[in-house]
Amino acid sequence: MKRLLVGLIATGLLLAANSIVEDAKKKIKDGKYDDAIAALDKEHAAKPKDAEVTKALADSHVAYGDFYMNNQQMPPFKKYPSALKEYRKALEFDKNNKAAKENIATIEGIYKQMGRPVPQ
């Protein structure tokens, strides 16, 4: 009985994490990046070893970086530093994130090509 109860509790916690991740993905699709990241940050603080939450958090930062990077309404001096910040944040959660690494290299290349210092 005790094992069953522990299993049910663990399943409930897993479903709660999945629900938060799924909700965050919906928010990202709706362009609510700050809301999605805030919810995932809170969940990650409570469960720092949860791989699904950690991956979702990294992916959310990449998506937010992509939003900035591809925003035609923003001038380059605003969008590139913002995108760079988000891609770097993604690497804090997933140091092997290929998209974040490639986009960081692209932005850094743009700055170097212009002879300007890369934003930190």
HUCORWO-V780690 format. One record per helix or strand of 3 or more residues. SS is the DSSP state (H for helix, E for strand). FROM is the first residue (numbers start at 1). LEN is the number of residues. If there is no record, write none. Layout:
# HUCORWO-V780690
{{SS & FROM & LEN} {SS & FROM & LEN}}
This chain:
# HUCORWO-V780690
{{H & 2 & 28} {H & 33 & 14} {H & 51 & 19} {H & 76 & 18} {H & 98 & 17}}
